[in-house]
Amino acid sequence: MPKTPPSKFTPRPNLKRDRKGLVIINTGNGKGKSTAGFGMMLRAWGRGMGTMAVQFIKSEKSMYGEQMAAEKLGIEVISSGRGFTWTSKDLTEDESLAQNGWNIAKEKINSGDYSLILLDEITYPISFGWIDIDEVIEVLKNKPEMLHVVLTGRDAEPKLVEFADLVTEMKEVKHPYAEQGIQAQKGVEF
């Protein structure tokens, strides 16, 4: 006997045929926000779409797995941070780097050269007040019509969440670092 889907699933709405570039946010205290963003970037690249990323916290010196993969695939990733800002001794430099990253991001968004742009960990400099949220929303309002922009990081501002088309909140249920003292694993977390 064939199984039927549980009634808790909502049927799909009557979908419009129109398409538009989406503003997507991956936020929350759980793991996987950047991973999901890079996964979307990889999916777009696989479809022949122009894609790139600006990383607002990670340093180009760190060479995380996603940075190495993007380099091998010819996907541009610009890192405009120095690492984990919350341990920084010179926040003015971190703020300047974040502003520089935002200026690059605006240029890339407005260029019309891309189908998907990832703004990785941008919620942090927004919440620190280093990047003006109203300016971010204004740039996203005026982006090329078919451009998808993915923003990641914890504590996405409510104003940004309200503006976005799709918001996913990652929730930590269990984590080996917090519960078992297991360090971050190469290829899994970096």
Biotite code that builds the C-alpha atoms (Angstrom):
import biotite.structure as struc

atoms = struc.array([
    struc.Atom([0.000, 0.000, 0.000], chain_id="A", res_id=1, res_name="MET", atom_name="CA", element="C"),
    struc.Atom([1.504, 3.393, -0.987], chain_id="A", res_id=2, res_name="PRO", atom_name="CA", element="C"),
    struc.Atom([2.220, 5.844, 1.777], chain_id="A", res_id=3, res_name="LYS", atom_name="CA", element="C"),
    struc.Atom([0.570, 9.230, 1.762], chain_id="A", res_id=4, res_name="THR", atom_name="CA", element="C"),
    struc.Atom([2.299, 12.306, 3.094], chain_id="A", res_id=5, res_name="PRO", atom_name="CA", element="C"),
    struc.Atom([1.394, 13.272, 6.642], chain_id="A", res_id=6, res_name="PRO", atom_name="CA", element="C"),
    struc.Atom([-1.274, 15.936, 6.913], chain_id="A", res_id=7, res_name="SER", atom_name="CA", element="C"),
    struc.Atom([1.167, 18.295, 8.645], chain_id="A", res_id=8, res_name="LYS", atom_name="CA", element="C"),
    struc.Atom([2.661, 19.154, 5.236], chain_id="A", res_id=9, res_name="PHE", atom_name="CA", element="C"),
    struc.Atom([1.066, 22.198, 3.699], chain_id="A", res_id=10, res_name="THR", atom_name="CA", element="C"),
    struc.Atom([0.248, 21.874, 0.010], chain_id="A", res_id=11, res_name="PRO", atom_name="CA", element="C"),
    struc.Atom([2.232, 24.165, -2.262], chain_id="A", res_id=12, res_name="ARG", atom_name="CA", element="C"),
    struc.Atom([0.546, 27.466, -2.925], chain_id="A", res_id=13, res_name="PRO", atom_name="CA", element="C"),
    struc.Atom([-0.529, 28.364, -6.416], chain_id="A", res_id=14, res_name="ASN", atom_name="CA", element="C"),
    struc.Atom([2.881, 29.524, -7.635], chain_id="A", res_id=15, res_name="LEU", atom_name="CA", element="C"),
    struc.Atom([3.408, 32.518, -9.855], chain_id="A", res_id=16, res_name="LYS", atom_name="CA", element="C"),
    struc.Atom([5.393, 31.957, -13.007], chain_id="A", res_id=17, res_name="ARG", atom_name="CA", element="C"),
    struc.Atom([7.455, 35.065, -12.290], chain_id="A", res_id=18, res_name="ASP", atom_name="CA", element="C"),
    struc.Atom([11.003, 34.675, -11.075], chain_id="A", res_id=19, res_name="ARG", atom_name="CA", element="C"),
    struc.Atom([13.150, 37.165, -9.242], chain_id="A", res_id=20, res_name="LYS", atom_name="CA", element="C"),
    struc.Atom([16.447, 37.253, -7.434], chain_id="A", res_id=21, res_name="GLY", atom_name="CA", element="C"),
    struc.Atom([15.967, 36.442, -3.773], chain_id="A", res_id=22, res_name="LEU", atom_name="CA", element="C"),
    struc.Atom([17.443, 37.880, -0.606], chain_id="A", res_id=23, res_name="VAL", atom_name="CA", element="C"),
    struc.Atom([18.227, 34.882, 1.588], chain_id="A", res_id=24, res_name="ILE", atom_name="CA", element="C"),
    struc.Atom([19.403, 34.879, 5.210], chain_id="A", res_id=25, res_name="ILE", atom_name="CA", element="C"),
    struc.Atom([20.943, 31.977, 7.123], chain_id="A", res_id=26, res_name="ASN", atom_name="CA", element="C"),
    struc.Atom([21.073, 32.975, 10.795], chain_id="A", res_id=27, res_name="THR", atom_name="CA", element="C"),
    struc.Atom([20.781, 31.474, 14.279], chain_id="A", res_id=28, res_name="GLY", atom_name="CA", element="C"),
    struc.Atom([23.094, 29.970, 16.875], chain_id="A", res_id=29, res_name="ASN", atom_name="CA", element="C"),
    struc.Atom([23.531, 26.612, 15.134], chain_id="A", res_id=30, res_name="GLY", atom_name="CA", element="C"),
    struc.Atom([26.262, 25.366, 12.848], chain_id="A", res_id=31, res_name="LYS", atom_name="CA", element="C"),
    struc.Atom([25.881, 25.474, 9.080], chain_id="A", res_id=32, res_name="GLY", atom_name="CA", element="C"),
    struc.Atom([25.083, 29.062, 8.106], chain_id="A", res_id=33, res_name="LYS", atom_name="CA", element="C"),
    struc.Atom([28.207, 29.625, 6.011], chain_id="A", res_id=34, res_name="SER", atom_name="CA", element="C"),
    struc.Atom([28.177, 25.997, 4.883], chain_id="A", res_id=35, res_name="THR", atom_name="CA", element="C"),
    struc.Atom([24.651, 26.414, 3.501], chain_id="A", res_id=36, res_name="ALA", atom_name="CA", element="C"),
    struc.Atom([25.626, 29.682, 1.815], chain_id="A", res_id=37, res_name="GLY", atom_name="CA", element="C"),
    struc.Atom([28.643, 28.104, 0.147], chain_id="A", res_id=38, res_name="PHE", atom_name="CA", element="C"),
    struc.Atom([26.476, 25.144, -0.843], chain_id="A", res_id=39, res_name="GLY", atom_name="CA", element="C"),
    struc.Atom([24.081, 27.510, -2.633], chain_id="A", res_id=40, res_name="MET", atom_name="CA", element="C"),
    struc.Atom([27.031, 29.197, -4.288], chain_id="A", res_id=41, res_name="MET", atom_name="CA", element="C"),
    struc.Atom([28.321, 25.820, -5.477], chain_id="A", res_id=42, res_name="LEU", atom_name="CA", element="C"),
    struc.Atom([24.868, 24.868, -6.760], chain_id="A", res_id=43, res_name="ARG", atom_name="CA", element="C"),
    struc.Atom([24.649, 28.137, -8.732], chain_id="A", res_id=44, res_name="ALA", atom_name="CA", element="C"),
    struc.Atom([28.180, 27.626, -10.107], chain_id="A", res_id=45, res_name="TRP", atom_name="CA", element="C"),
    struc.Atom([27.190, 24.113, -11.196], chain_id="A", res_id=46, res_name="GLY", atom_name="CA", element="C"),
    struc.Atom([24.317, 25.634, -13.180], chain_id="A", res_id=47, res_name="ARG", atom_name="CA", element="C"),
    struc.Atom([26.733, 27.927, -14.999], chain_id="A", res_id=48, res_name="GLY", atom_name="CA", element="C"),
    struc.Atom([25.697, 30.989, -13.018], chain_id="A", res_id=49, res_name="MET", atom_name="CA", element="C"),
    struc.Atom([28.217, 33.678, -12.114], chain_id="A", res_id=50, res_name="GLY", atom_name="CA", element="C"),
    struc.Atom([28.831, 33.655, -8.384], chain_id="A", res_id=51, res_name="THR", atom_name="CA", element="C"),
    struc.Atom([31.222, 35.074, -5.789], chain_id="A", res_id=52, res_name="MET", atom_name="CA", element="C"),
    struc.Atom([31.525, 35.657, -2.051], chain_id="A", res_id=53, res_name="ALA", atom_name="CA", element="C"),
    struc.Atom([32.672, 38.366, 0.305], chain_id="A", res_id=54, res_name="VAL", atom_name="CA", element="C"),
    struc.Atom([33.650, 37.072, 3.754], chain_id="A", res_id=55, res_name="GLN", atom_name="CA", element="C"),
    struc.Atom([33.383, 39.686, 6.499], chain_id="A", res_id=56, res_name="PHE", atom_name="CA", element="C"),
    struc.Atom([35.097, 37.865, 9.384], chain_id="A", res_id=57, res_name="ILE", atom_name="CA", element="C"),
    struc.Atom([37.422, 35.241, 7.942], chain_id="A", res_id=58, res_name="LYS", atom_name="CA", element="C"),
    struc.Atom([40.924, 36.206, 6.902], chain_id="A", res_id=59, res_name="SER", atom_name="CA", element="C"),
    struc.Atom([42.375, 35.307, 3.510], chain_id="A", res_id=60, res_name="GLU", atom_name="CA", element="C"),
    struc.Atom([45.414, 33.971, 5.382], chain_id="A", res_id=61, res_name="LYS", atom_name="CA", element="C"),
    struc.Atom([43.297, 31.316, 7.122], chain_id="A", res_id=62, res_name="SER", atom_name="CA", element="C"),
    struc.Atom([42.421, 29.373, 3.951], chain_id="A", res_id=63, res_name="MET", atom_name="CA", element="C"),
    struc.Atom([39.328, 27.531, 5.125], chain_id="A", res_id=64, res_name="TYR", atom_name="CA", element="C"),
    struc.Atom([38.131, 24.538, 3.100], chain_id="A", res_id=65, res_name="GLY", atom_name="CA", element="C"),
    struc.Atom([35.490, 26.592, 1.302], chain_id="A", res_id=66, res_name="GLU", atom_name="CA", element="C"),
    struc.Atom([38.115, 29.148, 0.254], chain_id="A", res_id=67, res_name="GLN", atom_name="CA", element="C"),
    struc.Atom([40.384, 26.409, -1.107], chain_id="A", res_id=68, res_name="MET", atom_name="CA", element="C"),
    struc.Atom([37.517, 24.741, -3.005], chain_id="A", res_id=69, res_name="ALA", atom_name="CA", element="C"),
    struc.Atom([36.363, 28.053, -4.489], chain_id="A", res_id=70, res_name="ALA", atom_name="CA", element="C"),
    struc.Atom([39.904, 28.812, -5.644], chain_id="A", res_id=71, res_name="GLU", atom_name="CA", element="C"),
    struc.Atom([40.151, 25.425, -7.388], chain_id="A", res_id=72, res_name="LYS", atom_name="CA", element="C"),
    struc.Atom([36.809, 26.063, -9.118], chain_id="A", res_id=73, res_name="LEU", atom_name="CA", element="C"),
    struc.Atom([37.709, 29.598, -10.145], chain_id="A", res_id=74, res_name="GLY", atom_name="CA", element="C"),
    struc.Atom([35.069, 31.186, -7.892], chain_id="A", res_id=75, res_name="ILE", atom_name="CA", element="C"),
    struc.Atom([36.107, 34.543, -6.491], chain_id="A", res_id=76, res_name="GLU", atom_name="CA", element="C"),
    struc.Atom([36.103, 34.768, -2.687], chain_id="A", res_id=77, res_name="VAL", atom_name="CA", element="C"),
    struc.Atom([37.202, 38.031, -1.105], chain_id="A", res_id=78, res_name="ILE", atom_name="CA", element="C"),
    struc.Atom([38.047, 37.854, 2.596], chain_id="A", res_id=79, res_name="SER", atom_name="CA", element="C"),
    struc.Atom([37.889, 41.211, 4.343], chain_id="A", res_id=80, res_name="SER", atom_name="CA", element="C"),
    struc.Atom([38.359, 40.189, 7.962], chain_id="A", res_id=81, res_name="GLY", atom_name="CA", element="C"),
    struc.Atom([41.132, 39.258, 10.360], chain_id="A", res_id=82, res_name="ARG", atom_name="CA", element="C"),
    struc.Atom([39.485, 36.258, 11.953], chain_id="A", res_id=83, res_name="GLY", atom_name="CA", element="C"),
    struc.Atom([37.262, 36.184, 14.989], chain_id="A", res_id=84, res_name="PHE", atom_name="CA", element="C"),
    struc.Atom([36.617, 39.875, 15.621], chain_id="A", res_id=85, res_name="THR", atom_name="CA", element="C"),
    struc.Atom([35.370, 39.292, 19.164], chain_id="A", res_id=86, res_name="TRP", atom_name="CA", element="C"),
    struc.Atom([38.969, 38.469, 20.228], chain_id="A", res_id=87, res_name="THR", atom_name="CA", element="C"),
    struc.Atom([40.493, 41.478, 18.442], chain_id="A", res_id=88, res_name="SER", atom_name="CA", element="C"),
    struc.Atom([42.653, 44.012, 20.229], chain_id="A", res_id=89, res_name="LYS", atom_name="CA", element="C"),
    struc.Atom([42.115, 46.693, 17.553], chain_id="A", res_id=90, res_name="ASP", atom_name="CA", element="C"),
    struc.Atom([38.450, 47.020, 16.655], chain_id="A", res_id=91, res_name="LEU", atom_name="CA", element="C"),
    struc.Atom([39.053, 50.142, 14.559], chain_id="A", res_id=92, res_name="THR", atom_name="CA", element="C"),
    struc.Atom([41.017, 48.044, 12.073], chain_id="A", res_id=93, res_name="GLU", atom_name="CA", element="C"),
    struc.Atom([38.278, 45.396, 12.082], chain_id="A", res_id=94, res_name="ASP", atom_name="CA", element="C"),
    struc.Atom([35.672, 48.089, 11.425], chain_id="A", res_id=95, res_name="GLU", atom_name="CA", element="C"),
    struc.Atom([37.752, 49.490, 8.567], chain_id="A", res_id=96, res_name="SER", atom_name="CA", element="C"),
    struc.Atom([38.132, 46.010, 7.042], chain_id="A", res_id=97, res_name="LEU", atom_name="CA", element="C"),
    struc.Atom([34.369, 45.437, 7.324], chain_id="A", res_id=98, res_name="ALA", atom_name="CA", element="C"),
    struc.Atom([33.668, 48.772, 5.611], chain_id="A", res_id=99, res_name="GLN", atom_name="CA", element="C"),
    struc.Atom([36.121, 47.856, 2.859], chain_id="A", res_id=100, res_name="ASN", atom_name="CA", element="C"),
    struc.Atom([34.386, 44.495, 2.423], chain_id="A", res_id=101, res_name="GLY", atom_name="CA", element="C"),
    struc.Atom([31.013, 46.235, 2.215], chain_id="A", res_id=102, res_name="TRP", atom_name="CA", element="C"),
    struc.Atom([32.318, 48.662, -0.418], chain_id="A", res_id=103, res_name="ASN", atom_name="CA", element="C"),
    struc.Atom([33.536, 45.692, -2.477], chain_id="A", res_id=104, res_name="ILE", atom_name="CA", element="C"),
    struc.Atom([30.204, 43.903, -1.965], chain_id="A", res_id=105, res_name="ALA", atom_name="CA", element="C"),
    struc.Atom([28.244, 46.953, -3.181], chain_id="A", res_id=106, res_name="LYS", atom_name="CA", element="C"),
    struc.Atom([30.413, 47.144, -6.280], chain_id="A", res_id=107, res_name="GLU", atom_name="CA", element="C"),
    struc.Atom([29.907, 43.435, -7.015], chain_id="A", res_id=108, res_name="LYS", atom_name="CA", element="C"),
    struc.Atom([26.139, 43.631, -6.372], chain_id="A", res_id=109, res_name="ILE", atom_name="CA", element="C"),
    struc.Atom([25.724, 46.615, -8.691], chain_id="A", res_id=110, res_name="ASN", atom_name="CA", element="C"),
    struc.Atom([28.014, 45.242, -11.417], chain_id="A", res_id=111, res_name="SER", atom_name="CA", element="C"),
    struc.Atom([25.391, 42.983, -13.004], chain_id="A", res_id=112, res_name="GLY", atom_name="CA", element="C"),
    struc.Atom([28.105, 40.331, -13.474], chain_id="A", res_id=113, res_name="ASP", atom_name="CA", element="C"),
    struc.Atom([26.704, 37.769, -11.043], chain_id="A", res_id=114, res_name="TYR", atom_name="CA", element="C"),
    struc.Atom([23.627, 35.632, -10.478], chain_id="A", res_id=115, res_name="SER", atom_name="CA", element="C"),
    struc.Atom([24.384, 34.836, -6.818], chain_id="A", res_id=116, res_name="LEU", atom_name="CA", element="C"),
    struc.Atom([26.525, 36.676, -4.282], chain_id="A", res_id=117, res_name="ILE", atom_name="CA", element="C"),
    struc.Atom([27.265, 35.374, -0.793], chain_id="A", res_id=118, res_name="LEU", atom_name="CA", element="C"),
    struc.Atom([27.840, 37.928, 1.971], chain_id="A", res_id=119, res_name="LEU", atom_name="CA", element="C"),
    struc.Atom([29.313, 35.543, 4.525], chain_id="A", res_id=120, res_name="ASP", atom_name="CA", element="C"),
    struc.Atom([29.073, 36.577, 8.186], chain_id="A", res_id=121, res_name="GLU", atom_name="CA", element="C"),
    struc.Atom([27.856, 40.075, 7.291], chain_id="A", res_id=122, res_name="ILE", atom_name="CA", element="C"),
    struc.Atom([25.386, 40.080, 10.190], chain_id="A", res_id=123, res_name="THR", atom_name="CA", element="C"),
    struc.Atom([28.238, 40.595, 12.670], chain_id="A", res_id=124, res_name="TYR", atom_name="CA", element="C"),
    struc.Atom([29.538, 43.935, 11.330], chain_id="A", res_id=125, res_name="PRO", atom_name="CA", element="C"),
    struc.Atom([25.921, 45.044, 10.893], chain_id="A", res_id=126, res_name="ILE", atom_name="CA", element="C"),
    struc.Atom([25.086, 44.232, 14.525], chain_id="A", res_id=127, res_name="SER", atom_name="CA", element="C"),
    struc.Atom([28.339, 45.908, 15.697], chain_id="A", res_id=128, res_name="PHE", atom_name="CA", element="C"),
    struc.Atom([27.211, 49.090, 13.882], chain_id="A", res_id=129, res_name="GLY", atom_name="CA", element="C"),
    struc.Atom([30.157, 49.000, 11.456], chain_id="A", res_id=130, res_name="TRP", atom_name="CA", element="C"),
    struc.Atom([27.911, 48.654, 8.411], chain_id="A", res_id=131, res_name="ILE", atom_name="CA", element="C"),
    struc.Atom([24.681, 50.638, 8.267], chain_id="A", res_id=132, res_name="ASP", atom_name="CA", element="C"),
    struc.Atom([21.667, 48.334, 8.068], chain_id="A", res_id=133, res_name="ILE", atom_name="CA", element="C"),
    struc.Atom([19.558, 50.905, 6.209], chain_id="A", res_id=134, res_name="ASP", atom_name="CA", element="C"),
    struc.Atom([22.246, 51.189, 3.539], chain_id="A", res_id=135, res_name="GLU", atom_name="CA", element="C"),
    struc.Atom([22.394, 47.385, 3.229], chain_id="A", res_id=136, res_name="VAL", atom_name="CA", element="C"),
    struc.Atom([18.623, 47.206, 2.748], chain_id="A", res_id=137, res_name="ILE", atom_name="CA", element="C"),
    struc.Atom([18.710, 50.060, 0.222], chain_id="A", res_id=138, res_name="GLU", atom_name="CA", element="C"),
    struc.Atom([21.445, 48.329, -1.806], chain_id="A", res_id=139, res_name="VAL", atom_name="CA", element="C"),
    struc.Atom([19.480, 45.063, -1.721], chain_id="A", res_id=140, res_name="LEU", atom_name="CA", element="C"),
    struc.Atom([16.272, 46.864, -2.790], chain_id="A", res_id=141, res_name="LYS", atom_name="CA", element="C"),
    struc.Atom([18.074, 48.259, -5.828], chain_id="A", res_id=142, res_name="ASN", atom_name="CA", element="C"),
    struc.Atom([20.097, 45.163, -6.783], chain_id="A", res_id=143, res_name="LYS", atom_name="CA", element="C"),
    struc.Atom([19.804, 43.720, -10.298], chain_id="A", res_id=144, res_name="PRO", atom_name="CA", element="C"),
    struc.Atom([16.402, 42.032, -10.579], chain_id="A", res_id=145, res_name="GLU", atom_name="CA", element="C"),
    struc.Atom([17.640, 38.459, -11.043], chain_id="A", res_id=146, res_name="MET", atom_name="CA", element="C"),
    struc.Atom([20.531, 38.598, -8.556], chain_id="A", res_id=147, res_name="LEU", atom_name="CA", element="C"),
    struc.Atom([20.259, 36.307, -5.525], chain_id="A", res_id=148, res_name="HIS", atom_name="CA", element="C"),
    struc.Atom([22.061, 37.577, -2.412], chain_id="A", res_id=149, res_name="VAL", atom_name="CA", element="C"),
    struc.Atom([22.736, 35.233, 0.510], chain_id="A", res_id=150, res_name="VAL", atom_name="CA", element="C"),
    struc.Atom([23.606, 36.763, 3.880], chain_id="A", res_id=151, res_name="LEU", atom_name="CA", element="C"),
    struc.Atom([24.916, 34.675, 6.776], chain_id="A", res_id=152, res_name="THR", atom_name="CA", element="C"),
    struc.Atom([25.730, 35.070, 10.456], chain_id="A", res_id=153, res_name="GLY", atom_name="CA", element="C"),
    struc.Atom([24.153, 34.984, 13.887], chain_id="A", res_id=154, res_name="ARG", atom_name="CA", element="C"),
    struc.Atom([21.670, 37.534, 15.181], chain_id="A", res_id=155, res_name="ASP", atom_name="CA", element="C"),
    struc.Atom([20.373, 38.910, 11.889], chain_id="A", res_id=156, res_name="ALA", atom_name="CA", element="C"),
    struc.Atom([18.726, 42.241, 12.630], chain_id="A", res_id=157, res_name="GLU", atom_name="CA", element="C"),
    struc.Atom([14.889, 42.075, 12.679], chain_id="A", res_id=158, res_name="PRO", atom_name="CA", element="C"),
    struc.Atom([14.719, 44.816, 10.027], chain_id="A", res_id=159, res_name="LYS", atom_name="CA", element="C"),
    struc.Atom([16.856, 42.684, 7.700], chain_id="A", res_id=160, res_name="LEU", atom_name="CA", element="C"),
    struc.Atom([14.835, 39.549, 8.464], chain_id="A", res_id=161, res_name="VAL", atom_name="CA", element="C"),
    struc.Atom([11.632, 41.431, 7.627], chain_id="A", res_id=162, res_name="GLU", atom_name="CA", element="C"),
    struc.Atom([13.086, 42.585, 4.296], chain_id="A", res_id=163, res_name="PHE", atom_name="CA", element="C"),
    struc.Atom([14.422, 39.182, 3.175], chain_id="A", res_id=164, res_name="ALA", atom_name="CA", element="C"),
    struc.Atom([12.508, 36.745, 0.968], chain_id="A", res_id=165, res_name="ASP", atom_name="CA", element="C"),
    struc.Atom([13.769, 33.606, 2.712], chain_id="A", res_id=166, res_name="LEU", atom_name="CA", element="C"),
    struc.Atom([15.135, 33.278, 6.248], chain_id="A", res_id=167, res_name="VAL", atom_name="CA", element="C"),
    struc.Atom([16.416, 30.080, 7.818], chain_id="A", res_id=168, res_name="THR", atom_name="CA", element="C"),
    struc.Atom([17.305, 29.996, 11.489], chain_id="A", res_id=169, res_name="GLU", atom_name="CA", element="C"),
    struc.Atom([19.893, 27.351, 12.328], chain_id="A", res_id=170, res_name="MET", atom_name="CA", element="C"),
    struc.Atom([19.304, 26.058, 15.848], chain_id="A", res_id=171, res_name="LYS", atom_name="CA", element="C"),
    struc.Atom([21.979, 24.257, 17.833], chain_id="A", res_id=172, res_name="GLU", atom_name="CA", element="C"),
    struc.Atom([20.525, 21.103, 19.334], chain_id="A", res_id=173, res_name="VAL", atom_name="CA", element="C"),
    struc.Atom([23.770, 19.310, 20.106], chain_id="A", res_id=174, res_name="LYS", atom_name="CA", element="C"),
    struc.Atom([27.412, 20.179, 19.395], chain_id="A", res_id=175, res_name="HIS", atom_name="CA", element="C"),
    struc.Atom([30.540, 18.087, 20.074], chain_id="A", res_id=176, res_name="PRO", atom_name="CA", element="C"),
    struc.Atom([32.616, 21.108, 21.138], chain_id="A", res_id=177, res_name="TYR", atom_name="CA", element="C"),
    struc.Atom([30.200, 22.278, 23.832], chain_id="A", res_id=178, res_name="ALA", atom_name="CA", element="C"),
    struc.Atom([29.181, 18.861, 25.089], chain_id="A", res_id=179, res_name="GLU", atom_name="CA", element="C"),
    struc.Atom([32.250, 16.682, 24.605], chain_id="A", res_id=180, res_name="GLN", atom_name="CA", element="C"),
    struc.Atom([35.098, 19.164, 24.312], chain_id="A", res_id=181, res_name="GLY", atom_name="CA", element="C"),
    struc.Atom([35.908, 17.913, 20.801], chain_id="A", res_id=182, res_name="ILE", atom_name="CA", element="C"),
    struc.Atom([37.796, 20.506, 18.774], chain_id="A", res_id=183, res_name="GLN", atom_name="CA", element="C"),
    struc.Atom([36.674, 21.776, 15.378], chain_id="A", res_id=184, res_name="ALA", atom_name="CA", element="C"),
    struc.Atom([37.295, 19.182, 12.676], chain_id="A", res_id=185, res_name="GLN", atom_name="CA", element="C"),
    struc.Atom([39.106, 19.894, 9.403], chain_id="A", res_id=186, res_name="LYS", atom_name="CA", element="C"),
    struc.Atom([36.714, 19.424, 6.484], chain_id="A", res_id=187, res_name="GLY", atom_name="CA", element="C"),
    struc.Atom([33.671, 19.671, 8.753], chain_id="A", res_id=188, res_name="VAL", atom_name="CA", element="C"),
    struc.Atom([33.998, 23.062, 10.429], chain_id="A", res_id=189, res_name="GLU", atom_name="CA", element="C"),
    struc.Atom([36.840, 24.653, 8.503], chain_id="A", res_id=190, res_name="PHE", atom_name="CA", element="C"),
])
